[in-house]
Amino acid sequence: MDEETEGRTSESHYEPKKQDHYGYVDGSWQAARRSPPQDTDLRASTIRLITWNIDAQAQGGPLRMASALKYLEQVVCSIPETSPTVILLQEMVPNDLKMIQATEWIRQRFMITDVDPSNWQSPYYGTTTILDKRLNINKVFRVPYVSRMRRDGLFSDIEIYSSECKTPTVLRVCNTHLESLVADPPLRPGQVAVAAAQLQSPGVQAGVLAGDCNSIEPFDCTLHIENGLKDAYLEAGGDDDSESGFTWGYQSYQKTREKFGCKRMDKILYCGKVEARGLERIGMGVCVEASKRVKMRSWGALPFVTDHYGLMAELVVTE
């Protein structure tokens, strides 16, 4: 969105926009109906959260996405069956949605928020959330940001039931890709403020914002504090300047890495009656299949699935 277009955009453009989510039923993806949890024994107060930027701009998209989905299957299979899983993906293109819908392990175990890019602001920076089908999803909606890159927040309201309480806790998860690069005036502060306000809305007891936060300027380090959020990495004793938290740069071209340096771009932030524990980086060194790397090299592309590491954490809903 350029400045002229932005200036003509009405306030209604930035209001929440509800959308369907989908389950695989009778051989096709169909809009899901809100219903009680399918497994009455699933009274888990924890969810495993995964977030990963897939990098839409790199060459070899289908090859990279295929390897990313195989890797994610391995990660999901390593998670205890008693822990439902939610996967947040950023920087996607329409073909990625087709590949997700054709993936058997996703068909069997998950629901998805998007079957086509019609709810995206941009065909190059799409976000989609993959939700464990045992979870009760109250609603899914998007809130467009003020953004020159057409970014938004994708929100999923999950009802968490506990054995002690019949009334569910509403956990609102925001999948986001904040504005890239430097802008004048800065846009990421306003985007975080918009997302945080949704996480702290009446009727929402717990909120999580996760994804590519593009934390590249000094002010990015305090946005969570200014908006009443906690940073899972910092809460675990991490330091913003420590390489142990960097998620971008190591799998980028050398010239790009030298120009921008390695950064902690990806984050998991939270508020309310939830904690993010056991944070770890995933996707480190994951490449396309060996037989496909020659083709990637012929395109001048790196073999990595994406230039980002992903993050995984356990979300624990507290009383």
C-alpha positions as CSV (number, residue, x, y, z in Angstrom):
1,M,0.0,0.0,0.0
2,D,1.6,3.3,-1.0
3,E,1.1,6.6,0.8
4,E,-1.6,7.8,-1.6
5,T,-3.6,4.6,-1.2
6,E,-3.1,4.6,2.5
7,G,-4.5,8.1,2.8
8,R,-7.7,7.1,1.0
9,T,-8.3,4.0,3.1
10,S,-11.4,4.3,5.3
11,E,-11.4,3.5,9.0
12,S,-13.6,0.5,8.3
13,H,-10.7,-1.1,6.5
14,Y,-9.0,-1.6,9.9
15,E,-11.9,-3.2,11.7
16,P,-11.8,-7.0,12.5
17,K,-12.9,-9.2,9.7
18,K,-14.3,-12.6,10.5
19,Q,-13.4,-15.6,8.4
20,D,-14.1,-19.3,8.3
21,H,-11.7,-22.1,9.4
22,Y,-11.8,-25.5,7.7
23,G,-11.7,-29.2,8.5
24,Y,-11.1,-32.1,6.1
25,V,-14.3,-34.0,5.9
26,D,-15.5,-36.6,3.3
27,G,-12.6,-35.9,1.0
28,S,-12.7,-32.1,0.9
29,W,-11.9,-29.1,3.1
30,Q,-15.2,-27.7,4.4
31,A,-16.0,-24.8,6.7
32,A,-15.9,-26.0,10.3
33,R,-18.8,-25.5,12.6
34,R,-18.3,-24.5,16.2
35,S,-18.8,-27.5,18.5
36,P,-17.7,-28.9,21.8
37,P,-14.3,-30.6,22.0
38,Q,-14.4,-33.9,20.1
39,D,-12.4,-35.7,22.8
40,T,-13.9,-35.4,26.2
41,D,-10.7,-36.6,27.7
42,L,-8.8,-33.7,26.2
43,R,-8.9,-31.3,29.2
44,A,-5.4,-30.1,28.6
45,S,-4.4,-26.7,29.9
46,T,-1.3,-26.7,27.6
47,I,-0.9,-26.2,23.9
48,R,2.3,-26.6,21.9
49,L,2.8,-23.5,19.7
50,I,5.0,-23.5,16.6
51,T,5.8,-20.3,14.5
52,W,7.8,-20.2,11.3
53,N,8.4,-17.7,8.5
54,I,8.6,-19.7,5.3
55,D,10.2,-16.9,3.1
56,A,8.0,-16.3,0.1
57,Q,10.7,-14.4,-1.9
58,A,13.3,-17.1,-2.2
59,Q,13.5,-19.2,-5.3
60,G,12.3,-22.8,-5.4
61,G,9.2,-22.2,-3.4
62,P,7.4,-25.6,-3.9
63,L,10.6,-27.5,-3.2
64,R,11.2,-25.6,0.0
65,M,7.6,-25.8,1.1
66,A,7.6,-29.6,0.6
67,S,10.7,-30.0,2.8
68,A,9.2,-27.6,5.4
69,L,6.1,-29.7,5.6
70,K,8.0,-32.9,6.0
71,Y,10.1,-31.4,8.7
72,L,7.1,-30.0,10.5
73,E,5.5,-33.5,10.5
74,Q,8.6,-34.8,12.3
75,V,8.3,-32.0,14.9
76,V,4.6,-32.6,15.4
77,C,5.1,-36.3,15.8
78,S,7.7,-35.7,18.6
79,I,5.1,-33.8,20.6
80,P,3.2,-35.8,23.2
81,E,-0.3,-36.8,22.0
82,T,-1.9,-35.2,25.0
83,S,-0.6,-31.8,23.9
84,P,-2.7,-30.2,21.1
85,T,-0.6,-28.3,18.6
86,V,-1.0,-24.9,16.8
87,I,1.2,-24.0,13.9
88,L,1.6,-20.4,12.7
89,L,3.1,-19.8,9.3
90,Q,4.1,-16.4,7.8
91,E,5.3,-15.1,4.4
92,M,3.4,-17.5,2.3
93,V,2.2,-17.5,-1.3
94,P,-1.1,-19.1,-2.7
95,N,0.6,-22.3,-3.8
96,D,1.7,-23.0,-0.2
97,L,-2.0,-23.2,0.8
98,K,-2.6,-25.8,-1.9
99,M,0.4,-27.9,-0.6
100,I,-0.9,-27.6,2.9
101,Q,-4.3,-28.8,1.9
102,A,-2.8,-31.8,0.1
103,T,-0.7,-32.9,3.0
104,E,-2.1,-36.1,4.6
105,W,-0.9,-35.6,8.2
106,I,-2.6,-32.1,8.2
107,R,-5.8,-33.5,6.8
108,Q,-5.9,-36.2,9.5
109,R,-5.0,-34.1,12.6
110,F,-5.7,-30.4,11.9
111,M,-7.9,-27.6,10.8
112,I,-6.7,-24.7,8.7
113,T,-7.7,-21.0,8.6
114,D,-7.3,-20.5,4.9
115,V,-8.0,-22.5,1.8
116,D,-7.3,-19.7,-0.6
117,P,-5.7,-16.2,-0.4
118,S,-9.0,-14.3,-0.5
119,N,-8.5,-13.1,3.1
120,W,-4.9,-12.0,2.6
121,Q,-3.9,-8.4,2.2
122,S,-1.1,-9.4,-0.2
123,P,-0.3,-12.5,-2.2
124,Y,3.4,-12.5,-1.1
125,Y,3.0,-12.0,2.7
126,G,0.2,-14.4,3.5
127,T,-0.3,-15.9,7.0
128,T,-2.1,-19.1,7.9
129,T,-2.7,-21.0,11.1
130,I,-3.0,-24.7,11.4
131,L,-5.1,-25.8,14.4
132,D,-5.3,-29.1,16.1
133,K,-8.7,-30.4,15.3
134,R,-9.3,-31.5,18.9
135,L,-9.4,-27.9,19.9
136,N,-12.7,-25.9,20.2
137,I,-12.3,-22.8,17.9
138,N,-14.7,-20.1,18.9
139,K,-13.9,-17.8,16.0
140,V,-11.2,-16.7,13.5
141,F,-10.7,-13.1,12.3
142,R,-8.1,-10.7,10.9
143,V,-7.3,-7.1,11.7
144,P,-5.5,-5.2,9.0
145,Y,-2.7,-3.0,10.1
146,V,-1.7,0.4,8.9
147,S,1.0,-1.0,6.6
148,R,2.7,-0.3,3.3
149,M,3.3,-4.0,2.9
150,R,-0.3,-5.0,3.5
151,R,0.3,-6.8,6.8
152,D,-2.3,-7.9,9.3
153,G,-2.9,-10.0,12.4
154,L,-4.6,-13.4,12.1
155,F,-6.5,-14.2,15.3
156,S,-7.8,-17.5,16.5
157,D,-9.9,-17.8,19.6
158,I,-9.4,-21.1,21.3
159,E,-11.6,-22.3,24.2
160,I,-9.4,-24.2,26.8
161,Y,-11.3,-26.5,29.2
162,S,-9.9,-27.7,32.5
163,S,-11.1,-30.5,34.8
164,E,-11.7,-28.0,37.6
165,C,-13.9,-25.5,35.7
166,K,-16.8,-26.0,33.3
167,T,-16.4,-22.4,31.9
168,P,-13.6,-22.3,29.3
169,T,-10.7,-19.9,29.2
170,V,-10.5,-18.0,25.9
171,L,-7.0,-18.1,24.6
172,R,-6.6,-15.7,21.6
173,V,-3.6,-16.4,19.4
174,C,-2.4,-13.8,16.9
175,N,-0.3,-15.0,14.0
176,T,1.5,-12.0,12.6
177,H,4.2,-10.7,10.3
178,L,5.0,-7.1,11.3
179,E,6.3,-4.5,8.9
180,S,9.7,-5.1,7.4
181,L,12.6,-2.7,7.2
182,V,12.8,0.9,8.4
183,A,9.8,3.2,7.9
184,D,9.4,6.9,8.6
185,P,7.4,7.2,10.7
186,P,7.8,3.7,12.2
187,L,4.9,1.3,11.7
188,R,5.6,-1.6,13.9
189,P,4.8,0.2,17.2
190,G,1.2,0.9,16.0
191,Q,0.9,-2.7,14.7
192,V,1.9,-4.2,18.0
193,A,-0.5,-1.8,19.8
194,V,-3.4,-2.9,17.5
195,A,-2.6,-6.6,18.1
196,A,-2.1,-6.2,21.9
197,A,-5.5,-4.4,22.2
198,Q,-7.2,-7.4,20.6
199,L,-5.4,-9.8,23.0
200,Q,-6.6,-7.8,26.0
201,S,-10.2,-7.4,24.8
202,P,-13.1,-8.1,27.3
203,G,-13.9,-11.8,27.3
204,V,-10.4,-12.8,26.4
205,Q,-8.5,-14.3,29.4
206,A,-5.2,-15.1,27.7
207,G,-3.4,-13.8,24.7
208,V,-0.4,-14.8,22.6
209,L,1.2,-12.8,19.7
210,A,3.8,-14.8,17.7
211,G,5.5,-14.7,14.4
212,D,8.0,-12.6,12.5
213,C,8.2,-9.3,14.5
214,N,11.0,-7.9,12.3
215,S,12.8,-6.6,15.4
216,I,15.6,-4.5,13.8
217,E,15.5,-1.1,15.5
218,P,16.2,-0.2,19.2
219,F,12.5,0.7,19.9
220,D,11.5,-2.9,18.9
221,C,13.1,-4.2,22.1
222,T,10.5,-2.5,24.3
223,L,7.3,-2.7,22.3
224,H,6.2,-5.7,24.4
225,I,6.6,-3.8,27.6
226,E,4.8,-0.7,26.3
227,N,1.8,-2.9,25.4
228,G,1.5,-5.1,28.5
229,L,3.1,-8.2,27.0
230,K,5.8,-10.6,28.2
231,D,8.5,-11.9,25.9
232,A,9.0,-15.6,26.2
233,Y,12.7,-15.5,25.4
234,L,13.4,-12.7,27.9
235,E,11.3,-14.2,30.6
236,A,13.4,-17.3,30.3
237,G,16.5,-15.2,31.0
238,G,17.6,-14.5,27.4
239,D,19.3,-11.4,26.3
240,D,18.4,-9.4,23.2
241,D,22.0,-9.2,22.1
242,S,22.8,-12.9,22.6
243,E,23.3,-15.1,19.5
244,S,21.3,-17.8,21.4
245,G,18.1,-15.9,20.5
246,F,18.8,-14.9,16.9
247,T,16.4,-16.4,14.4
248,W,17.4,-14.7,11.2
249,G,20.6,-14.2,9.2
250,Y,22.4,-17.5,9.5
251,Q,20.6,-19.0,6.6
252,S,20.7,-15.9,4.4
253,Y,23.2,-14.9,1.7
254,Q,26.5,-13.7,3.0
255,K,26.1,-10.2,1.6
256,T,22.7,-9.9,3.1
257,R,24.0,-11.2,6.5
258,E,26.9,-8.7,6.4
259,K,24.6,-5.8,5.5
260,F,21.9,-6.4,8.2
261,G,23.5,-8.7,10.7
262,C,21.9,-11.6,12.5
263,K,18.7,-10.7,14.4
264,R,16.1,-12.0,16.8
265,M,13.3,-11.3,14.5
266,D,10.9,-14.0,15.5
267,K,9.2,-13.8,18.9
268,I,6.5,-15.3,21.1
269,L,4.8,-12.6,23.3
270,Y,1.9,-13.2,25.8
271,C,-0.4,-11.7,28.4
272,G,-3.1,-12.7,30.8
273,K,-3.7,-16.2,32.1
274,V,-1.1,-17.9,30.0
275,E,2.7,-18.5,30.2
276,A,5.1,-19.6,27.4
277,R,7.6,-22.1,28.6
278,G,10.3,-24.2,27.2
279,L,11.0,-21.9,24.3
280,E,13.3,-23.4,21.6
281,R,14.4,-22.6,18.1
282,I,13.5,-25.1,15.4
283,G,14.2,-25.4,11.7
284,M,18.0,-24.8,12.1
285,G,19.8,-26.1,9.1
286,V,16.8,-27.7,7.5
287,C,17.3,-27.9,3.7
288,V,15.5,-29.2,0.6
289,E,15.9,-32.8,-0.3
290,A,19.5,-33.7,-1.3
291,S,18.3,-34.7,-4.8
292,K,16.9,-31.2,-5.4
293,R,19.8,-29.1,-4.2
294,V,21.6,-29.3,-7.6
295,K,18.6,-27.6,-9.1
296,M,18.5,-25.0,-6.3
297,R,22.2,-24.2,-6.9
298,S,21.6,-23.8,-10.7
299,W,19.1,-21.1,-9.7
300,G,21.7,-19.4,-7.5
301,A,19.5,-20.3,-4.5
302,L,20.6,-21.5,-1.1
303,P,19.5,-25.0,-0.1
304,F,17.8,-23.9,3.1
305,V,14.0,-24.2,3.4
306,T,13.8,-20.6,4.7
307,D,16.1,-17.8,5.9
308,H,14.3,-17.9,9.4
309,Y,14.6,-20.3,12.3
310,G,11.3,-21.2,13.8
311,L,10.2,-21.1,17.4
312,M,8.4,-23.6,19.5
313,A,7.0,-23.2,23.1
314,E,4.5,-24.8,25.4
315,L,1.6,-22.5,26.2
316,V,0.4,-23.1,29.8
317,V,-3.0,-21.7,30.7
318,T,-3.0,-20.6,34.3
319,E,-5.9,-20.2,36.8
